[in-house]
Amino acid sequence: PDLIITDIQMPNMDGFQLIEAIRKEKKFNSVPIIVISAHVEAHDHLILMEEENIQGFIRKPFEYF
């Protein structure tokens, strides 16, 4: 994929677990990951960004046109 967009709160596997699994695969290391979350200010999200595991956030709720 050219881009991965994921939520953090999901059933069975949360977004943190998904990101960790994706980043373990070398072929996906350069694929940007954007997180959709209602909790953008959460400390864990900032750590993911500082460690370059994700490239950005989209805060929920959001409007689209």
Secondary structure, DSSP 8 states (H G I E B T S, - for coil): ---EEEESS-SSS-HHHHHHHHHHSGGGTTS-EEEEES-TT-HHHHHHHHTTS--EEEESS----
